[in-house]
């Protein structure tokens, strides 16, 4: 899953895609990758409460980043 999400992210970079929909897609991919890293590589799937806490902070960050992307649109 992590490799697939990274491949799609790389595809966006090579395509020189830009726009609001790209920001949404990249933030979504970042959330998928962060969940996989937290759960599998850091083994936080053994401690669901901690994983949920980390994900809550990351989702909050992504929401702020998305709001800034929307605000920056002309």
Rosetta blueprint (number, residue, H / E / L):
1 X L
2 X H
3 X H
4 X H
5 X H
6 X H
7 X H
8 X H
9 X H
10 X H
11 X H
12 X H
13 X H
14 X H
15 X L
16 X L
17 X L
18 X L
19 X L
20 X H
21 X H
22 X H
23 X H
24 X H
25 X H
26 X H
27 X H
28 X H
29 X H
30 X H
31 X H
32 X H
33 X H
34 X H
35 X H
36 X H
37 X H
38 X H
39 X H
40 X H
41 X H
42 X L
43 X L
44 X H
45 X H
46 X H
47 X L
48 X H
49 X H
50 X H
51 X H
52 X H
53 X H
54 X H
55 X H
56 X H
57 X H
58 X H
59 X H
60 X H
61 X H
62 X H
63 X H
64 X H
65 X H
66 X H
67 X H
68 X H
69 X H
70 X H
71 X H
72 X L
73 X L
74 X L
